[in-house]
Amino acid sequence: MLFLKHFKFTALALVLIVVMVIVYTYTSKSQNKYTVNLSSQTVIKQMESLNRIETSQFTIEKVIDVGTSGNKFSQFLIGDRILLIAHGQVIAGFDLSKVKRDNIQVDGSTLRLTLPAPEILVTRLDSEQTRVYDRDQGLLTKGDRDLESEARQEAEAVIKDAACKGGILDEASKNARNQMTTQFKSLGFTTVVIDIPQGSC
């Protein structure tokens, strides 16, 4: 009788151990198992979180010559010219709020994304490094008090034009393609194709 009780206790303990092993194995497998939601909605949320992405920056220095025109005599009497050394930055990138659902195609783990054209997002002068190099005024003039402001406005246009001619939009596209390919592959996509139309300044 004692042997039977001992056998029942041992069998029960063995059953409990087997059940515990099965439960542990199942739960540990469940914890290691995960799924990645590869959907267009996931991509749209990523776009919304970024909103705007700056992918290229040019730093440019230019000498700006602004002022009155005329012959040497008129310049000597009433001329007013300014030489401004302009130092500024031009930043290009993408407005991701323009990305629509139709621009995103998901096929399994393959993503095809069409971005809007790159554009100039920021053009700004560095106020500390932008300075008046020379001011030449005629004998009979007190000078135009707004001339320096006009020179700074012209400087912004000039450095933006220089950045465009230097290929800032092409660089913005190349950098965006590299950055976003890496980002979306980290979400689980194995193939990422990003189409970007040609931008214009």
Secondary structure, 3 states (H helix, E strand, C coil): CHHHHHHHHHHHHHHHHHHHHHHHHHHHHHHHCCCCCCCHHHHHHHHHHHCEEEEEEEEEEEEEEEECCCCHHHHHHHCEEEEEEEEEEEEEEEEHHHCCHHHEEEECCEEEEECCCCEEEEEEECCCCCEEEEEEECCCCCCCCCHHHHHHHHHHHHHHHHHHHCCHHHHHHHHHHHHHHHHHHHCCCCEEEEECCCCCC
